[in-house]
């Protein structure tokens, strides 16, 4: 598992393509070593079927960092909710916009949406922070239109890159500063748990992110501990 995550992290860096993704509303159009277009559509079809079932109070939406929630951490933290995981690895904001517009997502009536998206805009599309922020803003706007009564828990893009001085850190921080402005204290709540995953010197330990991008089971447990009180609060518990 560690070796696979490390390979995925290297590929994430190597495949930066300079494509326009932020506001390009589209399904998956690029084959990646870890996910074919056919597999993306199969995953999307499964999520479409889940949306048709309804009964979701807490909707998790995003890319691989959402998709890869450790099963034990998921069950122990979110089993008490009617929660559903709508993450797909490799998605950028344009992919999520497409999913929100094409997959019967309007059938859902979540009370809370836990959103984390944007890191692939930086890594796979090589977009500028302002472009990524525009994509995240568009996703939030789409969610507000679909679910006007829901609370959107907008998560900062998590730190990535092993060392504090990694160029990816500054780009990520620029996006987070921009999307933090979306917090209105009522419908959209911005949350930045990035510091929980850093060592005192700002580095990321391999026990936290084996490839310095994706969370380990231990890190998912840490994140779950942070999210549950906020989700409870937004649900009025």
N, C-alpha and C positions, 0 to 999 in steps of 0.2 A: 504493500500500500504506500509506504513512504517513497519507494523508488518510482512508483507510478505518478505520485503527486509531484515529485521533483521533475520528472520528465515533462509533465503538463506545464509546470511553471516555466521551464526553459522554452517550451514551444510557444507559450503565451508571449514571451518576450520576442522570440524570433519571427513571429508571424505578423508583426505590426505592418499593416498594409496601406495605411494612409487613405482608407476608404471613408466616404461620408456616411456616417451611421446615425448620428444623433436624432435627426428628424426624418430619416429615410425609413418610412413605415413599410416594413417588408418582413416576410418569413426568412428563415435561414437560407442563404444563397451560397455559402462558402463551406466546402468540405474541410474539416479539421481532422487531424490524426486521432483525436479522442472522440469525435462524434461526426458521423456522416449526415448528410442532409436527410437521408431516409430515416435515420434514427431520430433526428430532431422532429420530423413530422410524426413519427410513432409516439414520441413523448407528448407532443402537442395534442394528438388525438386522444391520448389517455387523459390529459388535463381537460380537454373539451368534454369528455364523458363525465369527469368529476364535476365540472361546472353544471352540467345538466342535472346532477343529483341534488344540488343546492345544499342547505343545512351547513353553512359555513359561517361561523361568527368571527374567526380570526384567520385572515387570508395572508399568507406569506408569498411575496412576489419578488422575483429577481433572477439572478444568474446562478452559476455553479455554487457560489457560497451559500445561497439559499437552498439549492437543490440537494447539496451534500450534507445537510444536517445529520449528525450522528443519530442513529435510531434510538439508542438509549437516552441520549440527552433530549431528543425530541419528545419521547414518551414521558419522561420524568418531569419535564418542564411544561409541556403544552398538552399533555393527555387530558387534562381537566377541562380544556376548551373544546369546542367544535372547530378544530383548526385544520387547515389544508395547505399543503406545500405546492406552490405553483412556480417553483424555480426551474430553469432550464440552463444547463451549462453552456457558456459561450455567448449568451444573449447580450446584446447591447440595447440601448434605449429604443431604437427603431423596431427591433424585434418584439420588445414588450408592448410597444404601442400597437403593433400589428395584432398580437395575441389579444389585447384588450378589445380590439375592434372587430375581430373575426371569429372568436371562439365561444360565443354564447355567454360571455362573462357577465352580460347584463342580467342574467338569471340569478346571479348571486346577490345576496344582501348582507355583506359582512359588516360587522360593527367596528372592527379594527382591521386595517391593512398594514402589514409590516413590510415596508419596501426597502430594498437595497439593490441599487443598479448604478452602472456607470463605469465600473472598473474595466470592462471590456472595450468600452469606447476609447479609453486611454491605451490599453494594451494591444488589442486586436485591430483597432481602427486608427490608432495614432492621432486621435483628435486633440485639439487644443482644449484646455480647461473650460474656456467660455462656451465652446461647442457642446461639451459634455454637460455642462450646467443647463444649457438650453434644452438638451434632451431629457434630463431629469425633470426639469420644470414642465415639459410637455406631458410626461408620464403622470406627474402629480395632477396636472389639469385634467387629464383624461379620467383619472380615478375620481376626482371631485365630481366630474360630470356623471360618471356611472353610479357612484355611491355617495350622493350628497349628504347622507346622514352618518357616514362612516368617519372615524378618526383615522388619519393617515400617519403612521409612525414612520417618518422618513429617516432612515439611517445614513449616517456619513459613510462614504466609501472607506473601508478599513485600510490601515497601513499595509503597504506591500513593498517588497524589496528589503533585503536583509538589514542594511545599515541605515542609520538616521540620515546620512547624507546622500542616499540614493536619489537620483533624479526623479524617480517615480513618486517619491514622497512629496516633493514640492508641487508636482502637478496634481496629485490627489488632494493636497491641502487647499490648493486654489479652487478646485471644484467644491470642496466642502464649505469653504467660506461663502461661495456664491449661493449654494442651495440652502445654507442655514437661514438665508433671508426669507425662505418660503414659510418659515414657522410663523403662524398667526395666533398661536396659543389656544386655538379652538378646534379647527378642522385639521390642521397640519402641525405636527409636533416633530421637530428636528432633534435627533439624538446622535451623539458622537461617543461611541464606546471604544474608539481606537486605542486610547492610552492603556486600556486593560490588557492589550496584547503586546506591549512593549516592555523591554528590559529597562533598568535604570539609565543606561546609556543611550536609549532610543532604538537599540537593535531589536530584531525579531528573533526569538529562539526557535530552533528547529522543532522543539517540543510543542510549540504554539502553532507554527505554520511550517510544515515539512518542506514546502517549496517556496516559503516566504510570500505566499499568496492565499493558499487555501487553509482553512482551520483544521486542526487535529481534533479528535474527540474531546480531549481535555479542554481545548479552547472553546469548543461548542458548549461545553458545560458551563464555562465561565460566562459566555455570552448569554446563555439561557438564564443564568442567575440574575444577570443585569436586566434582561427584557421582561421577565415575569412581573415584577412589581409595577412596571410602566403599563404593561398590558392590562393588568388588574385595575389600575387606576382609570385607564381609558374605557374599560368595560363598566366602570362604576362599582367595582367590587370593594 
